[in-house]
Amino acid sequence: MLTRRFGGDNSALIRTTIFDEQGTPLRGLRGPKDAVSTACFSPDAKWIVTGARDKSIRQFDSESAEQLWIHAVDDTPRRVVSSHDGKFLAVLLENSHVQVRAADSGELVADVEWPGITCVALADSEGDLWAGTSSGTVLHYGLARAEKSSFEIGMAVRSIGVTSQRSATVCDAVGRVHTIGIGRR
């Protein structure tokens, strides 16, 4: 579990701490100059990626808390997610850009912009980026071919999960669940 501790007025980040299942503090992460806005573990829990209000993303070794890499981004990260195989990251920024990055180095693989993105999901390394918007559009970006497609569900998208490389499960604003798939070519 990750947690942030703040000063009395909740404005100054003191420390981001990793806890075990019993709530015992294990180690702190040092690096971001401002509050951490999002974080994710790798599927094998060997690393953690944080996004911070200082417009940075950083990867840390989860055992030693050593910072492995840092990259500046264009805006505050709202969400960071890992692909199921841990090879890629999707970073959703406040400016509605989604950056797909190589998890081992943080290097940019793709930068996709769609207005009103509320959530993202990423399949494995051969897979695809999925995003949902506040206007009810589900967006698909095929990494291998740089192909884009979109689907309308008629209601704001609240969450999205990848069920396979070519399909996603979406929950809309009123709790309906939609499964969207793309035919193979």
Phi, psi and omega per residue, in radians:
M1 nan 2.450 3.038
L2 -1.870 2.512 3.036
T3 -2.504 2.757 3.088
R4 -2.033 2.423 3.030
R5 -1.952 2.349 -3.061
F6 -2.038 2.877 3.004
G7 -1.222 3.102 -3.065
G8 -0.994 -0.544 -3.114
D9 -1.708 0.197 -3.134
N10 1.060 0.365 -3.090
S11 -1.834 -0.397 -3.044
A12 -1.986 2.158 3.106
L13 -1.272 2.243 3.069
I14 -1.660 -0.870 -3.035
R15 -2.891 2.551 2.967
T16 -1.843 2.197 -2.997
T17 -2.124 2.486 3.027
I18 -1.705 2.294 3.111
F19 -2.042 2.682 3.019
D20 -1.476 -3.097 -3.072
E21 -1.082 -0.455 -3.132
Q22 -1.547 -0.025 3.140
G23 1.547 0.205 3.110
T24 -1.437 2.214 3.109
P25 -1.092 2.296 3.136
L26 -1.770 -0.855 -3.117
R27 -2.903 2.801 3.089
G28 -1.877 2.673 3.075
L29 -1.806 2.291 3.111
R30 -1.968 2.513 3.087
G31 2.658 -1.161 -3.067
P32 -1.050 2.424 3.141
K33 -1.539 -0.077 3.139
D34 -2.465 3.096 -3.059
A35 -1.001 2.454 3.022
V36 -1.334 2.195 -3.082
S37 -1.735 -0.335 -3.120
T38 -2.813 2.741 3.104
A39 -2.753 2.663 3.015
C40 -2.590 2.600 3.024
F41 -1.611 2.683 2.975
S42 -1.196 2.771 3.132
P43 -0.998 -0.526 3.127
D44 -1.665 0.099 3.103
A45 1.096 0.382 3.134
K46 -1.467 -0.406 3.115
W47 -2.459 2.841 3.103
I48 -2.235 2.390 3.000
V49 -1.983 2.305 3.080
T50 -2.024 2.613 2.964
G51 -2.067 2.409 -3.042
A52 -2.254 2.808 3.124
R53 -1.152 -0.228 3.059
D54 -1.397 0.205 3.109
K55 1.117 0.783 3.083
S56 -2.285 2.686 2.910
I57 -2.140 2.467 -3.072
R58 -2.427 2.510 3.037
Q59 -1.923 2.369 3.127
F60 -2.165 2.533 2.965
D61 -1.231 2.236 -3.046
S62 -1.296 -0.347 3.096
E63 -1.445 -0.875 -3.045
S64 -1.641 -0.277 -3.041
A65 1.173 0.238 3.080
E66 -1.211 2.342 3.072
Q67 -1.291 2.200 -3.088
L68 -1.654 -0.661 3.063
W69 -2.762 2.841 3.084
I70 -2.487 2.484 3.037
H71 -2.432 2.446 3.005
A72 -1.390 2.522 3.070
V73 -2.167 2.903 -3.016
D74 -1.248 -0.400 -3.071
D75 -2.682 3.083 -3.135
T76 -1.145 2.231 3.057
P77 -1.196 2.257 3.072
R78 -1.650 -0.534 -3.066
R79 -2.712 2.436 3.006
V80 -2.200 2.259 3.076
V81 -2.297 2.637 3.117
S82 -1.798 2.609 2.960
S83 -1.201 2.801 -3.091
H84 -1.058 -0.521 3.140
D85 -1.610 -0.015 3.086
G86 1.322 0.204 -3.109
K87 -1.567 -0.397 -3.105
F88 -2.303 2.741 3.047
L89 -2.171 2.539 2.950
A90 -1.987 2.223 -3.121
V91 -2.031 1.953 3.090
L92 -1.552 2.124 -3.115
L93 -1.764 2.764 3.120
E94 -0.984 -0.513 -3.099
N95 -1.483 0.316 3.119
S96 1.180 0.322 2.966
H97 -1.578 2.519 2.971
V98 -2.070 2.110 3.092
Q99 -1.778 2.225 3.008
V100 -1.704 2.239 -3.054
R101 -2.273 2.618 3.025
A102 -1.220 2.220 -3.066
A103 -1.188 -0.554 -3.087
D104 -1.261 -0.439 -3.076
S105 -2.221 -0.311 -3.054
G106 1.395 0.035 -3.109
E107 -1.163 2.494 -3.106
L108 -1.231 2.258 3.099
V109 -1.830 -0.736 3.140
A110 -2.671 2.599 3.069
D111 -2.254 1.983 -3.042
V112 -2.062 2.331 3.110
E113 -2.056 2.239 3.040
W114 -2.448 2.298 -3.140
P115 -1.169 2.465 2.998
G116 1.303 0.387 -3.119
I117 -1.128 2.296 3.137
T118 -1.931 -0.420 -3.080
C119 -2.756 2.745 -3.131
V120 -2.438 2.739 3.015
A121 -2.569 2.682 -3.056
L122 -2.395 2.237 3.085
A123 -1.385 -2.938 -3.099
D124 -1.313 -3.021 -2.971
S125 -1.070 -0.408 3.071
E126 -1.638 0.068 -2.942
G127 -1.686 -2.593 -2.879
D128 -2.393 2.767 3.027
L129 -1.692 2.333 3.074
W130 -2.128 2.491 3.115
A131 -2.514 2.633 3.073
G132 -2.083 2.622 -3.093
T133 -2.092 2.870 3.103
S134 -1.206 -0.313 3.141
S135 -1.609 0.024 3.094
G136 1.626 0.325 3.107
T137 -1.760 2.350 3.002
V138 -1.817 2.201 -3.055
L139 -1.951 2.498 3.129
H140 -2.231 2.314 3.084
Y141 -2.243 1.967 3.107
G142 -1.389 1.999 -3.072
L143 -1.100 -0.745 -3.053
A144 -1.109 -0.676 -3.069
R145 -1.942 0.039 -3.073
A146 0.919 0.749 -3.130
E147 -1.758 2.424 3.117
K148 -2.003 2.516 2.992
S149 -2.602 2.805 -3.133
S150 -2.476 2.722 -3.108
F151 -2.399 2.422 3.121
E152 -1.742 2.282 3.063
I153 -1.975 -0.100 3.004
G154 1.445 0.071 -3.111
M155 -2.656 2.553 3.140
A156 -0.890 2.432 3.130
V157 -1.556 2.184 -3.134
R158 -1.723 -0.601 3.110
S159 -2.654 2.747 -3.128
I160 -2.544 2.440 3.100
G161 -2.366 2.547 -3.128
V162 -1.560 2.198 3.104
T163 -1.748 -0.389 3.032
S164 -2.889 -3.142 -3.139
Q165 -1.059 -0.581 -3.018
R166 -1.953 0.254 3.086
S167 -2.604 2.753 -3.131
A168 -2.480 2.678 3.034
T169 -1.911 2.298 -3.009
V170 -2.171 2.424 3.015
C171 -1.950 2.241 -3.117
D172 -1.636 -3.113 -3.020
A173 -1.111 -0.387 3.128
V174 -1.835 0.174 3.044
G175 1.594 0.085 3.075
R176 -1.300 2.545 3.142
V177 -1.893 2.321 -3.135
H178 -2.155 2.449 2.990
T179 -1.974 2.218 -3.083
I180 -2.124 2.284 3.132
G181 -2.251 2.719 3.120
I182 -2.093 2.280 -3.141
G183 -1.148 2.586 3.105
R184 -1.363 2.594 3.142
R185 -1.893 nan nan
